[in-house]
Amino acid sequence: MRSLLVIALIGCSSRDSQPAPTPATSIVKAGSADARTPKPPDQMDERMRHCPLAFEGASATLQDIEGGVRFVVKVPEPALKDARERAHHLVDFAAKRTHEGHGEFDGKGGGHMKNCPVVTDGVTIAATDLADGVQLDVTSNAGAIDQLRMESRQRAEKFPFVGASIRIRAR
């Protein structure tokens, strides 16, 4: 009997000495059976940290507007503040890139932002807060409207963040 008690105590103490698991970020397709299974953050999470579309459960629409494209992004309420902050960060980021001379539209995006469908090189971005998300109007500074639209669509089709969806409206 004593040996069972000793074994039970040793088992409890070894469990208590293990570090507590750290919270993880989930980037699993919303609504899937694995949606509750956490996935450790990876390099793609880091690359998407400024993209206002990269939220679990986000949905976006991409459409043409005069001079460029518009993204209407809807996010779950817990992500609303972060999505708006990211959108306004893109406004500043694009403005700095244009003013610092990076401005001709080359279709390659802005450094780490190449995974986000929102192009940041050679564009002006206007962000408008919506009740359930944010609207981003991206217009070409260099008169390369067709290139901007094509690059935005290509990025939307290849958007690597699986927890969100993007609907592309016909031209």
Secondary structure, DSSP 8 states (H G I E B T S, - for coil): -HHHHHHHHHHHHHHHTS------B--S-TTSTTTTS-B---HHHHHTTT-TT-STT-EEEEEEETTEEEEEEE--GGGHHHHHHHHHHHHHHHHHHIIIII-S--SS-SGGGGGSSS--SSEEEEEEEETTEEEEEEEESSS-HHHHHHHHHHHHHT---TT-EEEE---
